[in-house]
Amino acid sequence: MSRHRLHLNVTERCNLRCLHCYWQAFGEHRDPSLETIDRILGEFKRLAAAYHEQGPHMLTLGGGEPTARRDLARIVALGRARGFRIRLVTNASSLDARGASALKHAGLEVAQVSLDGACERTHDLVRGRGSWKRTMAGIAALKHERIFTVLSYVLLPAFNLEEAPLLLDLARSLRVGGVKFARPLEDGQARINGLEVQGAYWQTFRRIVDHANEIRYRRMLLFFDPLAHLLPVSEPRAVKGIWGLATDLCQCNNTELVEINGSTGDVYYCRVRERLGNVWDDDLVQLWQHHPLLQGIRTKTPEGACDGCKVWQSCRGGCPAVVHSMTSDTLLQDQACVKVAEQPTLRRFSTRGHSNRRALSTVERLRRSRRRVRDGVLVRVLR
């Protein structure tokens, strides 16, 4: 099993009101203190120990907008002292040279900057007038400190699908480490704003890959979506020569991504917006091992178009967070899959219902080992 990762939201406050944000309330609860954050990190370490995991774990600091906290550098330093590698998820629009320098010296390794357009007009339509210029300034500050930076792009059918491939050109011109693509959730502000979340995602994946080949793209190209597992199988020639391509970021059967809202202690799995429990009221180890939602995701068995699919063990029927946001059920098939879309009936996965552990073949063990080595090499080379 892959090592667990912690996504800790250190504030609910945010300086932007993005159309697709899955938060409903902003700043409803107080920011967690450093002492509270330290206790949460300790609880996560206890979870990791229960799974006999060794080595540094990845701690992602998010929000809200984490740079809203004046003591963010102290949080980074605290995470480093606890033995974590630190990644920041930010819109970078309020990040200046002084702030970036403080984060670098505190131990920040990676910044994921939200950018929802390949041009100023599109980005500002999604995130607010003037946000593009401020974010560009923030990216410049991160680059100056040599913090490895990835542009994160949410694919929005009504706004930016057509220009998604052009984000690769922008990454090259900005000389950042790479790009990452994900689908939106029909939750929070997206639901309030009536945002369209069903679109031609598979075709967009293909156009992104084709453009990468056209421009001989040589930076990270990351797809944060289980459906991307299909790309190497269905389009082997298109993806073969793309250096830095990762279509396998999502491994949902491992359920390794723990998200905690530091302001409330509420616990979630990845982006699935169903509260699993509370880190102060529930034992995190027991919660993660036995919660029915997680057990269901881990033990799904293929149905319909998924039965016999070559990427089932990796894809597991698509993104449970996206499906849950539209249906309140993580066990329904993801309709964005081109194979599922050809089936006339929406199917619900059955489950084995006992354990998340499964025997790994020698081939699968080698594949996972190569993936870990590749990810480490990409980060080092691109720095």
C-alpha positions in Angstrom: 0.0 0.0 0.0 1.2 3.5 -0.8 2.1 5.7 2.1 -0.6 8.0 3.5 -0.6 11.7 2.8 -2.1 14.5 4.9 -3.9 17.4 3.4 -4.4 19.9 6.2 -6.5 23.0 5.7 -4.9 25.5 8.0 -7.6 28.2 7.5 -11.1 28.6 6.1 -10.4 32.2 5.1 -9.8 33.1 1.4 -9.1 36.3 -0.5 -10.9 35.1 -3.6 -14.4 33.7 -4.4 -13.8 31.3 -7.2 -16.9 30.1 -9.1 -16.0 26.4 -8.7 -14.7 26.2 -5.1 -16.2 23.4 -3.2 -16.2 25.4 0.1 -19.6 26.8 1.1 -18.5 28.9 4.1 -15.4 31.1 4.3 -13.9 31.9 7.7 -16.8 30.5 9.6 -14.5 28.9 12.2 -11.3 30.3 13.8 -7.9 29.3 12.4 -6.3 26.4 14.3 -3.5 27.4 16.6 0.1 26.0 16.2 -0.6 23.8 19.1 -3.7 22.4 17.5 -1.9 21.8 14.2 0.9 20.0 16.1 -1.6 17.7 17.7 -3.2 16.9 14.3 0.2 16.1 12.9 0.8 13.8 15.8 -2.5 12.0 15.1 -1.6 11.5 11.5 1.8 10.1 12.5 0.0 7.6 14.7 -2.1 6.6 11.7 1.1 6.1 9.6 2.7 4.1 12.4 -0.4 1.8 12.5 0.3 1.0 8.8 4.0 0.5 9.5 5.0 3.3 7.2 8.5 4.7 7.3 10.3 7.7 5.9 9.0 11.3 5.5 5.3 11.7 4.6 3.9 14.5 2.4 2.0 17.2 4.2 0.0 19.5 2.0 -1.0 22.8 3.5 -4.3 24.2 2.0 -7.4 26.1 2.9 -9.2 28.4 2.2 -6.1 30.2 1.2 -3.2 29.3 3.5 -1.2 32.5 2.8 -4.0 34.3 4.6 -2.1 33.2 7.8 0.7 35.5 8.8 2.3 32.5 10.6 2.4 30.2 7.6 6.2 30.0 7.7 6.0 28.8 11.3 3.5 26.1 10.2 5.9 25.0 7.5 8.8 24.8 10.0 6.6 22.9 12.4 5.8 20.3 9.7 9.4 20.0 8.8 10.4 19.5 12.5 7.7 16.7 12.6 9.5 15.0 9.7 7.1 15.9 6.8 7.9 17.1 3.3 5.8 20.2 2.7 3.7 21.2 -0.3 1.6 24.3 -0.4 -1.7 24.7 -2.3 -2.2 28.4 -3.0 -3.7 30.9 -5.4 -0.4 32.9 -4.9 -2.3 36.1 -5.4 -1.2 37.6 -2.0 2.3 36.1 -2.0 5.2 38.5 -2.3 8.9 38.2 -2.3 9.2 38.5 1.5 6.6 35.8 2.1 8.1 33.4 -0.5 11.5 33.9 1.1 10.2 33.1 4.6 8.5 29.9 3.3 11.6 28.8 1.5 13.8 29.2 4.6 11.1 27.4 6.7 11.4 24.4 4.5 8.7 24.6 1.8 9.6 22.3 -1.1 6.7 22.4 -3.6 4.0 25.0 -4.4 0.9 24.1 -6.4 -0.5 27.3 -7.8 -4.2 27.4 -8.9 -4.5 28.8 -12.4 -7.8 28.3 -14.2 -7.0 29.9 -17.5 -4.1 30.0 -19.9 -4.8 33.7 -20.4 -5.7 36.6 -18.1 -9.3 36.9 -19.4 -10.3 33.3 -18.7 -8.6 33.1 -15.3 -10.2 36.3 -14.1 -13.7 35.1 -15.2 -13.3 32.2 -12.9 -11.4 33.8 -10.0 -12.1 37.5 -10.1 -10.9 40.6 -11.9 -7.3 41.3 -11.3 -6.4 37.9 -9.9 -4.3 36.9 -12.9 -1.8 39.7 -12.4 -1.5 39.1 -8.7 -1.0 35.4 -9.2 1.7 36.0 -11.8 3.5 38.1 -9.3 3.2 35.3 -6.7 4.6 32.8 -9.2 7.5 35.1 -9.9 8.2 35.2 -6.1 8.2 31.4 -5.8 10.5 31.1 -8.8 12.9 33.6 -7.4 13.2 31.4 -4.3 13.6 28.3 -6.4 10.5 26.6 -4.9 9.4 23.9 -7.3 6.1 25.2 -8.7 3.3 23.4 -10.6 0.3 25.1 -12.2 -3.0 23.5 -11.2 -5.9 23.8 -13.6 -9.5 22.8 -12.9 -11.2 21.8 -16.1 -14.4 23.8 -16.4 -16.7 23.0 -19.4 -18.3 26.5 -19.6 -15.0 28.4 -19.3 -11.6 26.8 -20.1 -11.8 23.3 -21.7 -10.8 24.6 -25.2 -7.7 26.5 -24.0 -6.5 23.8 -21.5 -3.7 22.5 -23.8 -2.3 26.1 -23.9 -1.4 25.8 -20.2 1.6 23.7 -21.4 2.9 26.7 -23.4 2.3 29.0 -20.4 4.3 26.6 -18.2 7.2 26.7 -20.6 7.2 30.5 -20.9 7.0 30.9 -17.1 9.7 28.2 -16.7 7.8 26.4 -13.9 8.0 22.7 -13.1 4.9 21.6 -14.8 1.1 21.5 -14.9 -1.7 19.5 -13.3 -5.2 18.9 -14.5 -8.3 18.0 -12.4 -12.1 17.9 -12.8 -14.4 20.1 -10.7 -16.9 18.9 -8.0 -20.5 19.8 -8.1 -20.4 21.1 -4.5 -20.0 24.3 -2.5 -19.8 27.4 -4.7 -20.0 25.4 -7.9 -23.5 24.2 -6.9 -24.5 27.7 -5.7 -23.4 29.2 -9.0 -25.0 26.4 -11.0 -21.7 25.6 -12.6 -21.6 23.1 -15.5 -19.5 20.1 -14.4 -20.3 17.6 -17.1 -18.1 18.0 -20.2 -15.9 16.4 -22.8 -13.1 15.6 -20.4 -11.7 12.6 -22.2 -11.4 14.5 -25.5 -9.7 17.3 -23.5 -7.2 14.8 -22.1 -6.4 13.7 -25.6 -6.0 17.3 -26.9 -3.6 18.0 -24.0 -1.5 15.0 -24.8 -1.5 15.8 -28.6 -0.4 19.3 -27.9 2.4 18.1 -25.6 3.7 16.1 -28.5 3.4 19.0 -30.9 5.4 21.4 -28.8 7.8 18.7 -27.5 6.8 19.5 -23.9 9.4 18.4 -21.4 8.0 19.3 -18.0 5.7 17.6 -15.5 2.3 16.8 -17.1 0.0 15.5 -14.3 -3.5 14.2 -14.5 -5.3 14.1 -11.2 -8.1 11.9 -12.4 -8.5 8.1 -12.4 -9.8 8.2 -16.0 -6.4 9.2 -17.1 -5.2 5.6 -16.5 -6.9 4.8 -19.8 -4.5 7.0 -21.8 -1.5 4.6 -22.0 -3.8 1.7 -22.8 -6.1 3.4 -25.4 -3.5 5.9 -26.8 -0.1 4.2 -26.3 1.6 6.0 -29.3 0.4 9.4 -28.2 1.8 9.1 -24.6 4.9 7.1 -25.3 7.3 9.9 -25.9 6.0 12.4 -23.4 8.7 13.0 -20.7 7.3 13.9 -17.3 3.8 12.5 -18.0 2.0 11.0 -15.0 -1.5 9.5 -15.7 -1.5 7.4 -12.5 -1.6 9.9 -9.6 -4.9 8.5 -8.4 -4.9 5.1 -6.8 -8.3 5.2 -5.1 -8.3 1.7 -3.8 -5.4 2.7 -1.5 -7.5 5.6 0.1 -4.2 7.1 1.2 -5.1 10.8 1.1 -6.4 12.1 4.5 -7.9 15.6 4.5 -8.5 17.4 7.8 -10.0 20.8 8.3 -7.8 22.1 11.1 -10.4 24.7 12.1 -13.0 22.0 13.0 -11.1 18.8 13.2 -13.5 17.2 10.6 -12.0 14.4 8.6 -12.5 13.6 4.9 -11.2 11.2 2.3 -9.4 13.1 -0.5 -12.0 15.4 -2.2 -15.1 13.4 -1.2 -17.3 15.9 0.6 -18.8 13.5 3.1 -17.6 14.1 6.6 -16.1 10.8 7.9 -15.7 11.9 11.5 -13.7 14.3 13.7 -10.1 13.9 14.7 -10.9 15.0 18.3 -14.0 12.8 18.7 -12.9 9.7 16.8 -9.9 7.5 16.7 -8.2 8.3 13.4 -6.7 4.9 13.0 -10.0 3.1 13.6 -11.8 5.6 11.4 -9.5 5.1 8.5 -9.5 1.3 8.7 -13.2 0.7 9.2 -15.4 3.6 7.9 -18.0 2.1 5.5 -17.4 4.7 2.8 -13.7 3.9 2.7 -14.3 0.2 2.9 -16.7 0.5 -0.1 -14.2 2.3 -2.2 -11.5 -0.2 -1.4 -13.5 -3.3 -2.1 -15.4 -2.3 -5.2 -15.8 -5.1 -7.8 -16.1 -4.2 -11.5 -19.5 -4.0 -13.2 -20.7 -3.3 -16.7 -18.1 -1.5 -18.9 -15.6 -1.8 -16.0 -15.7 -5.6 -16.0 -12.7 -6.8 -17.9 -11.3 -3.3 -18.4 -7.5 -3.4 -18.5 -7.1 -0.4 -16.1 -9.7 -1.5 -13.5 -7.2 -2.1 -10.7 -5.9 1.5 -11.1 -9.0 3.4 -12.2 -11.5 1.6 -10.1 -14.4 3.1 -12.0 -13.5 6.7 -12.0 -13.3 9.5 -9.4 -15.5 8.8 -6.3 -15.3 12.5 -5.3 -16.7 13.7 -8.6 -19.4 11.0 -8.7 -20.3 11.7 -5.0 -20.7 15.4 -5.7 -23.3 14.7 -8.4 -25.1 11.6 -6.9 -24.2 11.5 -3.2 -22.9 7.9 -3.9 -19.3 7.0 -4.3 -20.1 3.6 -5.7 -21.7 4.6 -9.0 -19.8 4.5 -12.3 -18.1 7.7 -13.5 -20.1 8.8 -16.5 -17.1 10.8 -17.9 -15.5 7.5 -18.9 -15.9 6.9 -22.6 -16.5 3.2 -22.1 -19.1 3.7 -19.4 -20.9 6.4 -21.5 -21.5 3.7 -24.2 -23.5 1.6 -21.7 -27.3 2.4 -21.6 -27.6 1.7 -17.8 -25.8 3.5 -14.9 -24.4 0.7 -12.7 -23.5 0.7 -9.0 -20.5 -1.3 -7.9 -20.9 -4.2 -5.5 -18.3 -4.6 -2.8 -16.4 -7.5 -1.1 -16.8 -5.7 2.2 -14.0 -7.0 4.3 -10.4 -5.7 3.9 -8.5 -3.1 1.9 -5.4 -5.4 1.6 -5.0 -7.4 -1.5 -2.2 -9.6 -2.8 0.1 -7.8 -5.2 1.6 -9.5 -8.2 5.3 -9.2 -8.9 4.5 -7.1 -11.9 2.4 -4.7 -9.8 5.1 -4.4 -7.2 7.7 -3.6 -9.8 5.3 -1.0 -11.4 4.8 0.7 -8.1 8.6 0.7 -7.4 9.3 2.3 -10.8 6.6 4.9 -10.1 8.2 6.0 -6.8 11.7 6.2 -8.4 10.3 8.2 -11.4 8.5 10.7 -9.2 11.6 11.3 -7.2 13.8 11.7 -10.3 11.3 14.1 -11.9 11.3 16.4 -8.9 15.1 16.5 -8.7 15.7 17.0 -12.4 13.2 19.8 -12.8 14.6 21.7 -9.8 
